[in-house]
Amino acid sequence: MTPRPPGEGEREGCGAPGAPDHSALPELDAEDLYENAPCGYLSTLPDGRIVLVNGTLLRWLGYGRDELVGRRTFTDLLTVGGRIYYETHLAPLLGMQGEVSGIDLDLLAADGGRLPVLVTAVVRKGPDGEPLMIRTTLLDARDRRTYERELLAARHEAERERARLQRLAATLQRTLLPPALESVPGLDVAAHYRIASSDEVGGDFYDLFPLGSGRWGLFLGDVRGKGAEAAVTTSIARYTLRTAAVYDPDPAAVLRTLDAVLQEESQEEEPRFCTVVFGLLTPVGREGEFRVVLASGGHPPALLLRADGGAEYLDTPEGQLVGAVPDAHIAAREVCLGLGDTLLFYTDGLTEARVDGEGERYGEDALLEFARVLAPTSAAGAVDAFTSLLEELGEGIDDDTAILAISVPPVSPRTGGRAVRTPRK
């Protein structure tokens, strides 16, 4: 028997060759679609009385149709809070806009339980523009509520963990800085550390310590990166600088020792290097002056604020990053601090601070002008002024900033002499 080709008596599918056969699907029934939709349907009169409700919503709430239709209002199905919200916000919005969508409410089930739903409602109006009926669609939001609760719990846990990490970071940061600067006979000293982010340990460090025979060592630096690895490098740098200075306090020799140690500790995936300035302080003469020998490894130049009101950078020539390249060249220079002079060291978080939304940096020129207006001043006065400057720059500072200042008092503790200042032009 030869089968008849499609088209001679019956068609394949809907008529197109290869189309799927939908003949086995149930007949589309608008009433069934309404009653068993995957969402709840509710229709109410303008006064709120329920006139239609589909089977899906009845099953969700556990009510019979005759318990709701003509007997209850939509607000009867709401919690107390939901009823207040409906009457004060939702109903007025429906009156003004004719529709609302995505409103989060809780319905009360017959057994007293709550059903979270997302409500969308539309006002149907008559030819005269008067409202006839409010049609409401309700989506089951139980899974969404569960997700939101889990998300909120995860957020709270993350916040607790962040607070714990911040406490750990702050504690670790304190261990990398001296709790207080030592008192140096014949000098005033002051320091400030500004943390850019409480979430991570910064890489800036400083210290001031005695070396015997009336000499003192100081250093200020900035290691690569942030976080745990930066803390390790900072710890290595501080320990090495203090130890090396005991054996040979020559600043250039101290930085060469640090360079060798960082080279040895570096790994290919985690190089360790920093910028740093090291100073050797020695009192000279009877007038209270100090001789300062400085060596710098790629660090921003120190600022010298003179007693006569002048200010200048103390560039240390040819200083290279410490630990970054083999046998980094380290040079030193010497300066004399007289009565009323102040020497200030800082890290580049200050000069690289953003001063506008376009990325313009504060820069060394602005910093020098700020110092010229400030001079003459004491170590404490300089640190206070620069701390205020950091506060003014505010969110423009995206890196930690350390400041260390030393000054010779204008009155010599030995002779009672005063610094001679000439008026600024």
VEXVODO-544194 format. One record per residue: x, y, z of N, C-alpha, C in turn; residue in three letters. Coordinates in steps of 0.1 Angstrom, whole numbers, padded with zeros to 4 digits, always signed. Example, Ala and Ser with C-alpha at 12.3 -4.5 7.8 and 13.67 -1.06 7.14 Angstrom:
BEGIN
+0132-0057+0078+0123-0045+0078+0132-0033+0078ala;+0128-0022+0071+0137-0011+0071+0129+0000+0079ser;
//
This chain:
BEGIN
+0009-0012+0000+0000+0000+0000+0009+0012+0000met;+0007+0021-0009+0015+0033-0010+0009+0044-0002thr;+0017+0049+0008+0011+0060+0017+0008+0072+0009pro;-0002+0079+0013-0006+0092+0006+0004+0103+0010arg;+0008+0111+0001+0017+0122+0005+0009+0133+0013pro;+0016+0140+0021+0009+0151+0029+0002+0160+0019pro;-0010+0164+0023-0017+0173+0014-0029+0166+0008gly;-0028+0152+0007-0039+0145+0001-0047+0139+0012glu;-0055+0146+0018-0064+0141+0028-0061+0147+0042gly;-0048+0147+0046-0044+0153+0058-0031+0161+0056glu;-0028+0170+0065-0016+0178+0065-0006+0174+0076arg;+0006+0176+0074+0016+0173+0084+0018+0185+0093glu;+0016+0183+0106+0017+0195+0115+0006+0205+0112gly;+0011+0218+0111+0003+0229+0108+0003+0232+0093cys;+0009+0223+0085+0008+0226+0071+0022+0228+0065gly;+0032+0233+0073+0045+0235+0068+0053+0222+0069ala;+0061+0218+0059+0069+0206+0059+0078+0206+0071pro;+0078+0196+0080+0087+0195+0091+0082+0202+0103gly;+0071+0209+0103+0066+0216+0115+0062+0207+0126ala;+0063+0210+0139+0059+0201+0149+0044+0199+0150pro;+0040+0187+0154+0026+0183+0155+0020+0187+0168asp;+0011+0197+0168+0005+0202+0181-0009+0196+0183his;-0012+0186+0175-0026+0180+0176-0028+0174+0190ser;-0017+0170+0197-0019+0163+0210-0020+0173+0221ala;-0018+0186+0219-0019+0196+0229-0034+0198+0233leu;-0037+0201+0246-0051+0204+0250-0056+0216+0243pro;-0069+0217+0241-0075+0229+0235-0073+0241+0244glu;-0069+0252+0238-0067+0264+0246-0081+0268+0251leu;-0081+0271+0265-0093+0274+0272-0090+0287+0280asp;-0096+0298+0276-0094+0311+0283-0097+0310+0298ala;-0108+0303+0301-0112+0301+0315-0102+0293+0323glu;-0097+0282+0317-0087+0274+0324-0074+0282+0325asp;-0070+0290+0315-0058+0298+0316-0059+0308+0327leu;-0071+0314+0329-0073+0323+0340-0073+0316+0354tyr;-0080+0305+0355-0081+0298+0368-0068+0292+0372glu;-0060+0287+0363-0048+0280+0367-0035+0286+0362asn;-0036+0299+0361-0024+0307+0357-0013+0306+0367ala;+0000+0307+0364+0010+0306+0374+0011+0319+0383pro;+0001+0327+0383+0000+0338+0392-0014+0340+0396cys;-0016+0348+0407-0029+0351+0412-0036+0362+0405gly;-0049+0361+0402-0057+0372+0396-0068+0376+0406tyr;-0070+0389+0407-0080+0394+0416-0087+0406+0409leu;-0100+0407+0410-0107+0419+0405-0116+0424+0416ser;-0115+0437+0418-0123+0444+0428-0130+0456+0423thr;-0141+0459+0429-0148+0471+0426-0140+0483+0432leu;-0144+0495+0428-0136+0507+0433-0136+0508+0448pro;-0147+0502+0455-0147+0503+0469-0138+0492+0475asp;-0132+0483+0467-0123+0473+0472-0129+0459+0473gly;-0143+0457+0471-0149+0444+0473-0145+0435+0461arg;-0142+0423+0465-0137+0413+0456-0148+0407+0448ile;-0147+0408+0434-0158+0402+0425-0153+0390+0417val;-0140+0389+0415-0134+0378+0408-0121+0374+0415leu;-0118+0361+0415-0105+0356+0420-0103+0343+0414val;-0090+0341+0410-0088+0328+0403-0084+0317+0412asn;-0084+0305+0407-0081+0293+0415-0067+0293+0421gly;-0057+0298+0414-0044+0299+0418-0042+0306+0431thr;-0048+0318+0432-0048+0326+0444-0055+0319+0456leu;-0067+0313+0452-0074+0306+0463-0066+0295+0469leu;-0059+0287+0460-0050+0276+0465-0039+0282+0474arg;-0033+0293+0469-0022+0299+0477-0027+0303+0491trp;-0038+0309+0492-0043+0314+0505-0051+0304+0513leu;-0056+0293+0506-0064+0284+0514-0079+0288+0516gly;-0084+0297+0508-0098+0301+0509-0107+0294+0499tyr;-0120+0293+0501-0129+0290+0491-0134+0302+0484gly;-0139+0300+0472-0143+0312+0464-0154+0320+0471arg;-0164+0312+0477-0175+0319+0483-0171+0326+0496asp;-0159+0324+0501-0155+0331+0513-0149+0345+0510glu;-0146+0347+0497-0140+0360+0493-0149+0368+0484leu;-0154+0362+0474-0162+0369+0464-0175+0375+0470val;-0176+0388+0469-0187+0395+0475-0187+0397+0490gly;-0178+0391+0497-0177+0392+0512-0165+0399+0517arg;-0154+0398+0510-0142+0405+0515-0137+0415+0506arg;-0129+0424+0511-0122+0434+0503-0107+0430+0501thr;-0101+0436+0492-0086+0433+0490-0078+0436+0502phe;-0082+0447+0509-0074+0451+0521-0076+0441+0532thr;-0087+0434+0532-0089+0424+0542-0079+0413+0541asp;-0073+0411+0530-0063+0401+0528-0049+0405+0531leu;-0047+0418+0535-0034+0423+0537-0031+0423+0552leu;-0018+0423+0556-0014+0425+0569-0017+0439+0574thr;-0016+0442+0586-0019+0456+0591-0010+0466+0585val;+0003+0463+0584+0012+0472+0577+0009+0474+0563gly;+0006+0462+0556+0002+0463+0542-0010+0471+0539gly;-0020+0470+0548-0033+0477+0547-0030+0492+0548arg;-0021+0496+0558-0018+0510+0559-0011+0515+0547ile;-0002+0508+0542+0006+0512+0530-0004+0513+0518tyr;-0013+0503+0517-0023+0504+0505-0031+0517+0506tyr;-0036+0520+0518-0045+0531+0519-0038+0544+0518glu;-0026+0545+0522-0019+0558+0522-0010+0560+0509thr;-0007+0549+0502+0002+0551+0491-0003+0544+0478his;-0007+0532+0479-0011+0524+0467-0024+0529+0461leu;-0034+0531+0470-0047+0536+0465-0046+0550+0459ala;-0039+0560+0465-0038+0573+0459-0030+0572+0445pro;-0020+0563+0444-0013+0562+0432-0022+0556+0421leu;-0030+0546+0424-0040+0541+0415-0049+0552+0410leu;-0054+0560+0419-0063+0571+0415-0057+0581+0406gly;-0044+0584+0408-0037+0594+0400-0032+0589+0387met;-0026+0577+0387-0019+0571+0376-0027+0561+0368gln;-0037+0554+0375-0045+0544+0369-0038+0530+0369gly;-0025+0529+0374-0018+0516+0375-0006+0518+0384glu;-0003+0506+0390+0010+0505+0397+0016+0491+0394val;+0029+0490+0397+0035+0477+0394+0047+0474+0403ser;+0049+0461+0406+0060+0457+0414+0060+0461+0428gly;+0048+0462+0434+0046+0466+0448+0048+0453+0457ile;+0056+0454+0467+0059+0443+0476+0050+0443+0488asp;+0041+0433+0489+0031+0433+0500+0031+0418+0505leu;+0025+0417+0517+0022+0404+0523+0007+0402+0524asp;+0003+0390+0519-0011+0386+0521-0013+0377+0533leu;-0024+0377+0539-0027+0368+0550-0035+0356+0545leu;-0030+0344+0547-0036+0332+0543-0047+0328+0553ala;-0055+0318+0550-0066+0314+0559-0061+0308+0572ala;-0050+0302+0572-0044+0296+0584-0036+0306+0592asp;-0036+0319+0588-0028+0329+0595-0014+0331+0590gly;-0010+0323+0581+0004+0325+0575+0004+0337+0566gly;+0016+0340+0562+0019+0351+0553+0024+0346+0539arg;+0019+0353+0529+0023+0350+0516+0029+0363+0510leu;+0042+0364+0508+0047+0376+0501+0044+0376+0486pro;+0040+0387+0481+0036+0388+0467+0041+0401+0461val;+0043+0401+0448+0045+0414+0441+0032+0417+0433leu;+0027+0429+0436+0014+0433+0431+0015+0443+0419val;+0008+0440+0409+0006+0449+0398-0009+0451+0396thr;-0014+0464+0395-0028+0467+0395-0031+0477+0384ala;-0042+0475+0377-0046+0484+0367-0061+0488+0369val;-0064+0501+0367-0078+0505+0369-0085+0505+0355val;-0096+0498+0354-0104+0498+0342-0115+0508+0343arg;-0116+0517+0333-0125+0528+0334-0136+0526+0324lys;-0148+0533+0327-0159+0532+0317-0158+0544+0307gly;-0168+0544+0298-0168+0555+0287-0167+0569+0293pro;-0173+0570+0305-0173+0584+0311-0161+0587+0319asp;-0151+0577+0319-0138+0580+0326-0139+0576+0340gly;-0150+0571+0345-0151+0567+0359-0146+0553+0361glu;-0139+0550+0372-0134+0537+0374-0145+0527+0376pro;-0144+0515+0369-0153+0504+0370-0148+0493+0379leu;-0135+0490+0377-0130+0478+0383-0114+0480+0384met;-0109+0473+0394-0094+0473+0396-0090+0458+0394ile;-0082+0456+0383-0076+0443+0381-0062+0441+0386arg;-0060+0431+0394-0048+0430+0402-0041+0416+0398thr;-0028+0416+0395-0020+0404+0393-0011+0403+0405thr;-0010+0391+0410-0001+0389+0422+0009+0377+0419leu;+0022+0380+0420+0032+0370+0418+0037+0365+0431leu;+0039+0352+0432+0044+0346+0444+0059+0350+0446asp;+0062+0357+0458+0075+0362+0460+0082+0355+0471ala;+0078+0343+0475+0084+0335+0486+0098+0332+0483arg;+0101+0327+0471+0115+0324+0468+0124+0337+0468asp;+0118+0348+0463+0125+0360+0463+0128+0365+0477arg;+0118+0364+0486+0120+0368+0500+0131+0360+0506arg;+0131+0347+0503+0142+0338+0509+0155+0342+0504thr;+0156+0345+0491+0168+0350+0485+0173+0363+0491tyr;+0163+0372+0493+0167+0385+0499+0172+0383+0513glu;+0165+0374+0521+0170+0372+0534+0184+0366+0535arg;+0186+0357+0525+0200+0351+0525+0210+0361+0520glu;+0206+0370+0511+0215+0380+0506+0218+0390+0518leu;+0208+0394+0525+0209+0403+0536+0218+0397+0547leu;+0216+0384+0550+0224+0377+0560+0239+0377+0555ala;+0241+0374+0542+0254+0374+0537+0261+0387+0537ala;+0253+0398+0535+0258+0411+0536+0262+0415+0550arg;+0254+0411+0560+0258+0414+0574+0270+0406+0578his;+0271+0394+0573+0283+0386+0576+0295+0392+0570glu;+0294+0397+0557+0305+0404+0550+0309+0416+0558ala;+0299+0424+0563+0302+0436+0570+0309+0432+0583glu;+0305+0422+0590+0312+0418+0602+0326+0413+0599arg;+0328+0406+0588+0341+0402+0584+0350+0413+0580glu;+0344+0423+0574+0352+0435+0570+0356+0443+0582arg;+0347+0444+0592+0351+0451+0605+0362+0443+0612ala;+0361+0430+0611+0372+0422+0618+0385+0424+0611arg;+0385+0424+0597+0397+0426+0590+0403+0441+0592leu;+0394+0450+0593+0398+0464+0596+0405+0465+0609gln;+0400+0458+0619+0406+0458+0632+0420+0452+0631arg;+0421+0440+0624+0434+0434+0622+0443+0443+0615leu;+0438+0449+0604+0447+0458+0596+0452+0470+0605ala;+0443+0476+0613+0447+0487+0622+0458+0482+0632ala;+0455+0470+0638+0465+0465+0647+0479+0463+0641thr;+0478+0456+0629+0491+0454+0622+0498+0467+0618leu;+0490+0477+0614+0496+0489+0610+0503+0496+0622gln;+0497+0495+0634+0503+0501+0646+0516+0494+0649arg;+0517+0481+0646+0530+0475+0649+0541+0479+0640thr;+0538+0484+0628+0548+0488+0618+0552+0503+0620leu;+0547+0510+0630+0550+0524+0633+0554+0525+0647leu;+0563+0534+0650+0567+0536+0664+0555+0542+0672pro;+0552+0536+0684+0540+0541+0692+0541+0556+0695pro;+0554+0561+0696+0556+0576+0698+0570+0578+0694ala;+0573+0590+0689+0586+0594+0686+0595+0597+0698leu;+0607+0593+0698+0616+0595+0709+0619+0610+0710glu;+0622+0615+0722+0626+0628+0724+0641+0630+0721ser;+0644+0639+0712+0658+0641+0708+0663+0654+0715val;+0673+0654+0723+0678+0666+0729+0682+0676+0719pro;+0677+0688+0720+0680+0699+0711+0672+0700+0699gly;+0662+0690+0697+0653+0690+0685+0639+0689+0689leu;+0630+0695+0681+0616+0692+0682+0612+0682+0671asp;+0604+0672+0674+0601+0662+0664+0586+0660+0664val;+0580+0657+0652+0566+0654+0651+0564+0645+0639ala;+0553+0638+0639+0550+0629+0628+0535+0627+0627ala;+0530+0623+0615+0516+0620+0612+0515+0610+0602his;+0505+0601+0604+0503+0590+0594+0488+0590+0590tyr;+0485+0592+0577+0471+0592+0572+0469+0579+0564arg;+0459+0571+0569+0455+0559+0562+0445+0562+0551ile;+0448+0558+0539+0439+0561+0528+0427+0551+0528ala;+0429+0539+0533+0418+0529+0533+0420+0521+0546ser;+0409+0519+0553+0409+0511+0566+0409+0496+0563ser;+0407+0493+0550+0406+0478+0547+0419+0471+0545asp;+0430+0479+0542+0443+0473+0539+0454+0480+0547glu;+0464+0472+0550+0476+0477+0556+0484+0485+0546val;+0488+0497+0549+0495+0506+0540+0510+0502+0540gly;+0517+0508+0531+0531+0505+0530+0541+0516+0533gly;+0536+0527+0540+0544+0538+0544+0549+0535+0559asp;+0561+0540+0561+0567+0537+0575+0577+0549+0578phe;+0580+0550+0591+0590+0560+0595+0595+0556+0609tyr;+0606+0562+0613+0612+0559+0627+0622+0569+0630asp;+0625+0571+0643+0635+0580+0648+0641+0573+0660leu;+0655+0571+0660+0660+0563+0671+0675+0567+0674phe;+0680+0565+0686+0693+0569+0690+0704+0559+0684pro;+0715+0564+0681+0727+0556+0676+0739+0557+0685leu;+0738+0564+0696+0749+0566+0705+0758+0578+0701gly;+0766+0583+0711+0775+0594+0709+0767+0606+0705ser;+0755+0608+0709+0746+0619+0706+0741+0619+0692gly;+0743+0609+0685+0738+0609+0671+0724+0601+0671arg;+0716+0605+0661+0703+0599+0659+0701+0595+0644trp;+0694+0584+0642+0690+0580+0629+0675+0582+0627gly;+0672+0585+0615+0657+0586+0611+0655+0581+0597leu;+0644+0576+0594+0641+0572+0581+0626+0573+0578phe;+0622+0574+0566+0608+0575+0561+0608+0568+0548leu;+0598+0559+0545+0598+0552+0533+0584+0548+0529gly;+0583+0542+0517+0571+0538+0511+0573+0525+0503asp;+0568+0513+0507+0571+0501+0500+0561+0499+0489val;+0564+0489+0480+0555+0486+0469+0542+0479+0474arg;+0531+0483+0469+0518+0476+0472+0512+0479+0485gly;+0502+0471+0488+0494+0472+0501+0491+0458+0506lys;+0486+0458+0518+0481+0445+0523+0492+0437+0530gly;+0491+0424+0531+0500+0415+0538+0514+0416+0533ala;+0515+0415+0520+0529+0415+0514+0536+0429+0517glu;+0528+0440+0516+0534+0453+0519+0539+0453+0534ala;+0531+0447+0543+0534+0447+0557+0547+0439+0559ala;+0549+0428+0552+0561+0420+0553+0573+0428+0548val;+0572+0435+0537+0583+0443+0532+0586+0454+0542thr;+0576+0460+0547+0578+0471+0557+0585+0466+0569thr;+0581+0455+0574+0588+0449+0586+0603+0446+0583ser;+0605+0440+0571+0619+0438+0567+0627+0451+0566ile;+0621+0461+0560+0628+0474+0558+0631+0481+0572ala;+0621+0481+0581+0624+0488+0594+0634+0481+0602arg;+0633+0467+0602+0643+0460+0610+0657+0461+0604tyr;+0658+0461+0591+0671+0462+0584+0677+0475+0586thr;+0669+0486+0584+0675+0500+0586+0680+0502+0600leu;+0673+0498+0610+0677+0500+0624+0690+0492+0627arg;+0690+0480+0622+0701+0471+0625+0714+0476+0617thr;+0712+0479+0605+0723+0483+0596+0730+0496+0602ala;+0721+0505+0607+0726+0518+0612+0735+0516+0624ala;+0732+0505+0632+0740+0503+0644+0755+0499+0640val;+0756+0491+0629+0769+0487+0625+0777+0497+0617tyr;+0769+0504+0609+0776+0515+0601+0765+0526+0598asp;+0765+0537+0606+0755+0547+0605+0755+0556+0592pro;+0765+0554+0584+0766+0562+0571+0753+0559+0563asp;+0745+0570+0560+0732+0568+0554+0733+0560+0541pro;+0743+0563+0532+0744+0556+0520+0747+0541+0522ala;+0755+0538+0532+0758+0524+0535+0746+0517+0540ala;+0738+0524+0548+0726+0518+0554+0716+0514+0543val;+0714+0523+0533+0705+0520+0522+0711+0509+0513leu;+0724+0508+0511+0729+0497+0503+0727+0484+0510arg;+0728+0484+0523+0725+0471+0530+0710+0467+0528thr;+0701+0477+0529+0687+0474+0527+0684+0469+0513leu;+0691+0475+0503+0690+0471+0489+0694+0457+0488asp;+0705+0452+0494+0709+0439+0493+0699+0429+0499ala;+0694+0433+0511+0684+0424+0518+0671+0423+0509val;+0666+0434+0504+0654+0433+0496+0656+0425+0483leu;+0668+0426+0477+0671+0418+0466+0671+0403+0469gln;+0676+0400+0480+0676+0386+0484+0663+0381+0488glu;+0654+0389+0494+0641+0385+0498+0630+0385+0486glu;+0634+0392+0475+0624+0393+0464+0622+0379+0457ser;+0610+0377+0452+0607+0366+0444+0602+0371+0431gln;+0602+0363+0421+0598+0367+0407+0583+0372+0407glu;+0575+0364+0414+0561+0368+0414+0558+0379+0425glu;+0567+0381+0434+0565+0391+0445+0578+0399+0447glu;+0581+0409+0439+0593+0417+0441+0591+0426+0453pro;+0602+0428+0460+0601+0437+0472+0611+0449+0470arg;+0605+0461+0469+0613+0473+0468+0605+0484+0474phe;+0612+0495+0476+0606+0507+0482+0614+0520+0479cys;+0608+0531+0481+0615+0544+0482+0617+0547+0497thr;+0629+0552+0500+0632+0555+0514+0643+0566+0515val;+0642+0574+0525+0652+0583+0528+0657+0580+0542val;+0670+0580+0544+0677+0578+0557+0685+0590+0561phe;+0684+0594+0573+0692+0606+0578+0699+0603+0591gly;+0712+0608+0591+0720+0608+0603+0721+0622+0609leu;+0716+0623+0622+0716+0636+0628+0727+0637+0639leu;+0735+0648+0638+0746+0650+0647+0746+0664+0652thr;+0745+0666+0665+0746+0680+0670+0760+0686+0668pro;+0761+0698+0665+0774+0705+0662+0775+0718+0669val;+0787+0722+0674+0789+0735+0680+0781+0738+0693gly;+0780+0750+0697+0774+0754+0709+0760+0761+0707arg;+0758+0764+0694+0746+0772+0691+0733+0763+0689glu;+0734+0750+0691+0723+0742+0689+0721+0737+0675gly;+0730+0739+0666+0729+0734+0652+0730+0719+0651glu;+0725+0714+0641+0726+0699+0638+0731+0697+0624phe;+0740+0688+0622+0744+0684+0609+0736+0672+0605arg;+0730+0672+0593+0721+0661+0588+0727+0656+0575val;+0730+0643+0575+0735+0637+0563+0723+0628+0558val;+0719+0630+0546+0707+0623+0540+0711+0615+0528leu;+0706+0603+0527+0707+0594+0516+0693+0590+0511ala;+0690+0590+0499+0677+0587+0494+0677+0577+0483ser;+0668+0567+0484+0666+0557+0474+0653+0560+0467gly;+0653+0569+0457+0642+0571+0449+0630+0578+0456gly;+0633+0584+0468+0622+0590+0475+0620+0605+0472his;+0608+0610+0473+0606+0625+0471+0615+0633+0480pro;+0620+0644+0474+0629+0653+0482+0623+0659+0495pro;+0632+0660+0505+0627+0666+0517+0626+0681+0515ala;+0618+0687+0524+0615+0701+0524+0623+0708+0535leu;+0631+0718+0532+0638+0726+0543+0631+0739+0544leu;+0626+0742+0556+0619+0755+0559+0629+0762+0568leu;+0634+0773+0563+0644+0781+0570+0638+0791+0580arg;+0646+0794+0590+0642+0804+0600+0639+0818+0594ala;+0646+0821+0583+0644+0834+0576+0631+0834+0567asp;+0624+0824+0567+0611+0823+0559+0613+0817+0545gly;+0625+0813+0542+0627+0806+0529+0623+0791+0530gly;+0621+0785+0518+0618+0771+0518+0623+0765+0504ala;+0629+0753+0505+0634+0747+0493+0634+0732+0494glu;+0635+0725+0483+0636+0711+0483+0651+0707+0484tyr;+0654+0696+0491+0667+0691+0493+0668+0679+0484leu;+0672+0681+0471+0673+0669+0462+0685+0661+0466asp;+0684+0648+0466+0695+0639+0468+0697+0633+0454thr;+0709+0636+0448+0711+0632+0434+0712+0617+0432pro;+0707+0612+0421+0710+0598+0416+0705+0587+0425glu;+0696+0590+0434+0691+0579+0443+0681+0570+0435gly;+0683+0557+0435+0674+0548+0428+0666+0540+0438gln;+0655+0534+0433+0646+0526+0441+0654+0515+0448leu;+0651+0513+0461+0659+0503+0469+0652+0490+0467val;+0660+0480+0462+0655+0467+0460+0650+0464+0446gly;+0649+0474+0438+0643+0472+0425+0653+0468+0414ala;+0665+0473+0415+0675+0469+0405+0688+0465+0413val;+0696+0456+0407+0708+0452+0414+0718+0463+0415pro;+0724+0464+0427+0734+0474+0429+0729+0488+0426asp;+0718+0492+0432+0712+0505+0431+0723+0516+0435ala;+0723+0526+0427+0733+0537+0431+0726+0546+0442his;+0733+0548+0453+0729+0556+0464+0738+0567+0466ile;+0733+0579+0467+0742+0591+0470+0737+0598+0482ala;+0745+0606+0488+0741+0613+0500+0745+0628+0499ala;+0738+0636+0507+0741+0650+0508+0740+0655+0522arg;+0746+0666+0525+0747+0671+0539+0740+0685+0539glu;+0733+0687+0550+0727+0700+0553+0728+0704+0567val;+0729+0717+0570+0731+0721+0584+0717+0728+0588cys;+0712+0723+0600+0700+0729+0605+0704+0738+0616leu;+0700+0751+0614+0703+0761+0624+0691+0764+0633gly;+0692+0774+0642+0681+0777+0650+0669+0782+0642leu;+0657+0775+0645+0645+0779+0638+0643+0772+0625gly;+0652+0764+0621+0651+0756+0608+0643+0743+0610asp;+0635+0740+0600+0627+0727+0601+0629+0719+0588thr;+0631+0706+0590+0632+0697+0579+0621+0687+0579leu;+0614+0686+0568+0602+0678+0567+0603+0668+0556leu;+0599+0655+0560+0599+0644+0551+0585+0639+0549phe;+0582+0634+0537+0568+0630+0534+0568+0619+0523tyr;+0557+0612+0522+0556+0602+0511+0547+0607+0500thr;+0547+0601+0489+0541+0607+0477+0526+0606+0477asp;+0520+0601+0487+0505+0602+0488+0500+0616+0488gly;+0509+0625+0493+0506+0639+0494+0507+0646+0480leu;+0518+0645+0473+0520+0651+0460+0511+0645+0449thr;+0508+0632+0451+0500+0626+0440+0485+0626+0443glu;+0481+0634+0453+0466+0635+0456+0459+0642+0445ala;+0447+0638+0441+0439+0645+0431+0433+0657+0436arg;+0433+0668+0428+0427+0680+0433+0415+0684+0425val;+0411+0675+0415+0399+0677+0407+0394+0664+0401asp;+0383+0664+0395+0377+0652+0389+0384+0647+0377gly;+0393+0655+0371+0400+0651+0359+0414+0645+0361glu;+0417+0643+0373+0430+0636+0376+0442+0645+0378gly;+0440+0658+0379+0451+0667+0381+0457+0664+0396glu;+0470+0663+0397+0476+0660+0409+0481+0673+0417arg;+0482+0672+0430+0486+0683+0438+0500+0688+0434tyr;+0509+0679+0433+0522+0682+0427+0532+0689+0437gly;+0545+0688+0432+0556+0693+0440+0556+0709+0440glu;+0552+0715+0430+0552+0730+0429+0542+0736+0440asp;+0530+0730+0440+0520+0735+0450+0525+0732+0464ala;+0532+0720+0466+0537+0717+0479+0548+0727+0484leu;+0556+0731+0475+0567+0740+0478+0561+0754+0481leu;+0551+0758+0474+0545+0771+0476+0538+0771+0490glu;+0532+0760+0493+0525+0758+0507+0536+0760+0518phe;+0547+0753+0516+0558+0754+0526+0564+0768+0527ala;+0565+0776+0516+0570+0789+0516+0561+0799+0524arg;+0548+0796+0523+0538+0804+0531+0539+0801+0545val;+0542+0788+0548+0542+0783+0562+0554+0787+0569leu;+0566+0787+0563+0579+0790+0569+0579+0805+0575ala;+0586+0807+0586+0592+0797+0595+0582+0790+0604pro;+0585+0778+0608+0576+0771+0617+0584+0760+0625thr;+0577+0754+0634+0583+0743+0642+0579+0730+0636ser;+0585+0719+0641+0581+0706+0636+0567+0703+0638ala;+0562+0706+0650+0548+0704+0653+0539+0713+0645ala;+0543+0725+0643+0535+0734+0634+0534+0730+0620gly;+0546+0725+0615+0546+0720+0601+0537+0708+0600ala;+0538+0698+0609+0530+0686+0608+0515+0689+0609val;+0511+0699+0618+0497+0703+0620+0492+0709+0607asp;+0500+0718+0601+0496+0724+0588+0494+0714+0577ala;+0504+0705+0576+0503+0695+0565+0492+0685+0568phe;+0489+0682+0580+0477+0674+0584+0464+0680+0579thr;+0463+0694+0582+0451+0701+0577+0450+0701+0562ser;+0462+0702+0555+0462+0701+0540+0457+0688+0536leu;+0461+0677+0542+0456+0664+0539+0441+0663+0540leu;+0436+0669+0551+0421+0669+0554+0414+0676+0543glu;+0420+0687+0538+0413+0695+0527+0413+0688+0514glu;+0424+0680+0512+0424+0672+0499+0414+0660+0500leu;+0411+0656+0512+0401+0646+0514+0401+0634+0506gly;+0390+0631+0498+0389+0619+0490+0399+0619+0478glu;+0405+0630+0476+0415+0631+0465+0427+0623+0468gly;+0429+0619+0481+0441+0611+0485+0437+0597+0484ile;+0444+0589+0475+0441+0575+0473+0453+0566+0477asp;+0462+0572+0484+0474+0564+0489+0477+0569+0504asp;+0482+0560+0512+0486+0564+0525+0497+0575+0524asp;+0497+0583+0535+0507+0594+0535+0513+0595+0549thr;+0527+0595+0549+0534+0597+0562+0542+0610+0561ala;+0542+0617+0573+0549+0629+0574+0558+0629+0587ile;+0570+0633+0585+0580+0633+0597+0587+0646+0596leu;+0587+0654+0607+0594+0667+0607+0603+0668+0619ala;+0615+0674+0617+0624+0678+0628+0627+0692+0627ile;+0629+0699+0639+0632+0713+0638+0641+0716+0650ser;+0650+0726+0648+0658+0732+0659+0651+0743+0665val;+0648+0743+0678+0640+0754+0684+0647+0768+0681pro;+0640+0779+0679+0646+0792+0677+0655+0797+0688pro;+0653+0791+0700+0661+0795+0712+0670+0783+0715val;+0683+0785+0715+0693+0775+0718+0691+0770+0732ser;+0690+0757+0735+0689+0753+0749+0702+0754+0756pro;+0713+0756+0748+0727+0757+0755+0730+0771+0758arg;+0728+0780+0749+0732+0794+0751+0721+0804+0753thr;+0709+0800+0750+0698+0810+0751+0697+0819+0739gly;+0706+0817+0729+0706+0825+0717+0694+0823+0709gly;+0690+0833+0701+0678+0832+0692+0683+0832+0677arg;+0675+0826+0669+0677+0826+0655+0675+0840+0649ala;+0683+0844+0640+0682+0857+0633+0673+0855+0621val;+0662+0862+0620+0654+0860+0608+0654+0874+0601arg;+0654+0873+0588+0653+0884+0579+0639+0885+0573thr;+0633+0896+0572+0620+0897+0567+0619+0891+0553pro;+0608+0884+0550+0605+0879+0537+0601+0890+0528arg;+0605+0889+0515+0600+0899+0505+0586+0896+0500lys;
//
